[in-house]
Structure formats: structure tokens, C-alpha cells
Amino acid sequence: RCSDSTELKAVLAAIAPKIAQCSEPLKGQEIGNALYGLQRCADSTELRAVLAAMAPKILQCSEELKGQPIGNALYGLQRCADSTELRAVLAAMAPKITQCSEPLKGLEIGSALYGLQQCAESPELRAVLAAMAPKIDQCLEPLTGQTIGNSLYGLQRCADTDEKRAVLAAMAPKIIQCSGPLKAQEVGNAFYGLQRCASSTELRAV
């Protein structure tokens, strides 16, 4: 795993134009893998250049993104600060999430929402949350304590919006269905993620 370093930034700077110049469409798995690999990269000009190059590639992807690439792609954004480039990636991902025809697994939901933890309030973030809410509702498997903690933790910077409340509404019955107790860290992560929630029916349900 590469942490933030001068050498890593040099690689990001070198690869960004290569992404832009790539003439063949990226497949869903390739998009998921590419963004997943950015998970330890701190915000930088070089990282933003990679995001700027990736956004149109996501839009140009003609195949349906499955649950795993969706979870991996958003998970990889966890250290990306709010920027025009990050918002472009979120804007590109939102319709891909909506178009996904298969139910997302619990791990994929947790990964996707966890990756949003540094995203500031924006129309693009709201679009992603709006796309995720029905996917949570449609999830066929029980969510684990870790998934619940990670999912709610990822909402920590999300303002109290209709889209966020829709996510909370979808999460509430999944929390009830969780058969095992939550571990201490999972409890802490879950409540930490609710810090910007105003009082609402959806919050009270959670």
C-alpha cells in the first residue's frame, strides 16, 4: 500500500494524462479498481488530476456497473477533499448507481457510503445519496454491525437533506434486522456519522 508521498504524487501526475488519452472505454470493474486504489491518497493537485481524468471515463462506460465496482469506486474516495474534480466523479457515479439492476450486497453498501466521509454538501453528493437509498432498501441480506457502522460513519459531513433522510429511512429497518450486537467501535462510528443530522422522523427511526 502506498501512503501519501512525493513519489506517489509523481506517479499520479504521470498517470493522469495517460488516463485522459486512453482511447478504449473502461469497463465497470476497471473503474472500480482504479478508484479503489486511491483510498490512501491524501488530497493533492495530482490526485485531483486523476479524478478529473476519471470522471469522463465513468460517463463513457457503456456497461452496467455492478455492486462491487460501485462499492469499490466510492470507497476509494474516502480521503478526497471537496473539489470540482471530486464532484465530477460523484456526478458521473450517481446515474451508474441508479442503473445497476442487481441488489447491492451489505459490504458494497457499507463500502460505498463509507467512502463519502470527506464529501462536503453538494448537488453531486445529494445525487449519490438519492441513488443509494433505494439500493439499501433493496438489499436482500442482513447488514452486519461493521456495515452499519461504516455506512452511517460515511454520512458525517452530509447536511440534513431529503436525500440523506432517505438513506436513514432505508437504514433503519436494516439496523433492526441485524441479529448480532454491535461492537463498541461500530457503535461509535454509527453515532459519529449522525453528527449533522437534525431531528427528524428518519433520524429517530435510526
C-alpha positions in Angstrom: 0.0 0.0 0.0 1.3 3.4 -0.9 0.8 6.2 1.5 1.0 9.9 0.6 4.5 10.7 -0.6 6.4 12.7 -3.2 6.9 9.5 -5.2 3.2 8.7 -5.2 2.3 12.2 -6.3 4.8 11.8 -9.1 3.1 8.6 -10.2 -0.4 10.3 -10.0 0.9 13.2 -12.1 2.3 10.9 -14.7 -0.7 8.7 -15.0 -3.4 11.4 -15.1 -2.8 12.4 -18.8 -2.4 8.7 -19.7 -6.0 8.1 -18.4 -7.2 11.0 -20.4 -5.5 9.7 -23.5 -6.9 6.2 -23.2 -8.9 5.6 -26.3 -10.8 2.4 -25.2 -13.7 2.6 -22.8 -13.1 1.5 -19.3 -15.2 -1.4 -18.1 -17.0 -1.3 -14.8 -14.5 -3.5 -13.0 -11.7 -1.3 -14.2 -13.4 1.8 -12.9 -14.0 0.2 -9.5 -10.4 -1.0 -9.3 -8.9 2.4 -10.4 -10.8 4.5 -7.8 -10.4 1.8 -5.1 -6.6 2.2 -5.4 -6.8 5.9 -4.4 -8.1 5.1 -0.9 -4.9 6.1 0.9 -4.1 9.1 -1.3 -4.4 12.4 0.5 -6.0 15.3 -1.3 -3.5 16.9 -3.7 -3.3 18.6 -7.1 -2.1 15.3 -8.5 -5.0 13.3 -7.1 -7.4 15.8 -8.4 -5.9 15.5 -11.9 -6.6 11.8 -11.7 -10.2 12.4 -10.6 -10.6 14.9 -13.5 -9.4 12.3 -15.9 -11.5 9.5 -14.5 -14.9 11.4 -14.5 -15.4 11.3 -18.2 -14.3 7.7 -18.4 -17.0 6.8 -15.9 -19.6 8.7 -18.0 -18.4 6.9 -21.2 -18.6 3.4 -19.7 -21.4 1.8 -21.6 -21.8 -1.3 -19.5 -23.7 -1.6 -16.3 -21.7 -1.1 -13.1 -22.3 -4.0 -10.7 -22.4 -3.7 -7.0 -18.7 -4.5 -6.3 -17.4 -1.8 -8.7 -19.8 0.7 -7.2 -18.7 -0.1 -3.7 -15.0 -0.1 -4.6 -15.2 3.1 -6.6 -16.8 5.2 -3.8 -14.7 3.5 -1.1 -11.6 4.8 -2.8 -12.8 8.4 -2.4 -12.6 8.4 1.4 -9.6 10.8 1.6 -10.6 13.1 -1.2 -11.5 16.6 0.0 -14.3 18.5 -1.6 -13.3 19.8 -5.1 -14.6 20.3 -8.5 -12.9 17.1 -9.6 -14.4 15.0 -6.8 -17.8 16.4 -7.6 -17.4 15.5 -11.2 -16.7 11.9 -10.2 -19.8 11.8 -7.9 -21.9 13.3 -10.7 -20.7 10.5 -13.0 -21.2 7.8 -10.5 -24.8 8.7 -9.5 -26.5 7.5 -12.7 -24.4 4.4 -12.7 -25.7 3.5 -9.3 -29.2 4.1 -10.4 -28.8 1.9 -13.5 -27.4 -1.0 -11.5 -30.0 -3.7 -11.8 -28.7 -6.2 -9.2 -29.2 -5.7 -5.5 -26.2 -4.4 -3.7 -24.7 -6.6 -1.0 -24.2 -5.3 2.5 -20.5 -5.0 2.1 -20.9 -3.0 -1.1 -23.4 -0.6 0.6 -21.0 -0.1 3.6 -18.0 0.5 1.3 -19.9 3.0 -0.9 -21.2 5.1 2.0 -18.0 4.9 4.0 -16.2 6.4 1.0 -18.3 9.6 1.2 -16.9 10.6 4.6 -14.9 13.6 3.3 -17.5 14.8 0.8 -19.0 18.2 1.6 -22.6 19.1 0.9 -23.2 19.5 -2.8 -25.8 18.6 -5.5 -23.5 15.8 -6.6 -23.3 14.3 -3.2 -27.1 14.5 -2.9 -27.4 12.7 -6.2 -25.3 9.9 -5.0 -27.3 9.6 -1.8 -30.6 9.7 -3.7 -29.3 6.8 -5.9 -28.0 4.8 -2.9 -31.2 5.0 -0.8 -33.3 2.5 -2.9 -30.3 0.2 -3.2 -30.1 0.0 0.6 -33.8 -0.7 0.7 -33.5 -3.5 -1.9 -30.5 -5.2 -0.2 -31.6 -8.8 0.4 -29.1 -9.8 3.0 -28.9 -8.6 6.7 -26.3 -5.9 7.3 -23.5 -6.7 9.8 -22.6 -4.4 12.6 -19.5 -3.3 10.7 -21.6 -2.4 7.6 -24.0 -0.4 9.8 -21.2 1.5 11.5 -19.3 2.2 8.2 -22.5 3.2 6.4 -23.5 5.8 9.0 -19.9 7.0 9.6 -19.7 7.9 5.9 -22.6 10.4 6.4 -20.6 12.6 8.9 -20.3 15.6 6.6 -23.6 15.3 4.8 -26.0 18.1 5.7 -29.6 17.3 6.7 -31.3 16.9 3.3 -34.1 14.9 1.9 -31.6 12.6 0.2 -29.7 12.0 3.5 -33.0 11.3 5.3 -33.9 8.8 2.6 -30.7 7.0 3.3 -31.5 7.0 7.1 -35.0 5.8 6.4 -33.6 2.9 4.4 -31.0 2.1 7.0 -33.4 1.9 10.0 -35.1 -1.4 9.2 -31.7 -2.9 8.2 -30.4 -2.0 11.7 -33.4 -3.7 13.3 -32.8 -6.8 11.2 -29.2 -7.1 12.3 -29.2 -10.2 14.5 -26.0 -9.6 16.4 -24.8 -6.9 18.8 -22.8 -4.1 17.6 -19.2 -3.9 18.8 -18.0 -0.8 20.6 -16.2 0.7 17.5 -19.3 0.1 15.4 -21.5 1.9 17.8 -19.0 4.8 18.0 -18.8 5.0 14.2 -22.5 4.9 13.7 -23.3 7.8 16.1 -20.3 9.8 14.9 -21.7 9.8 11.4 -25.0 11.3 12.7 -23.5 14.5 14.0 -25.0 16.7 11.3 -28.5 15.2 11.5 -31.3 17.4 12.6 -34.2 16.0 14.5 -36.5 14.1 12.1 -38.7 11.0 11.8 -35.9 9.3 9.9 -33.3 10.0 12.5 -35.5 8.9 15.3 -36.1 5.6 13.5 -32.4 5.0 13.3 
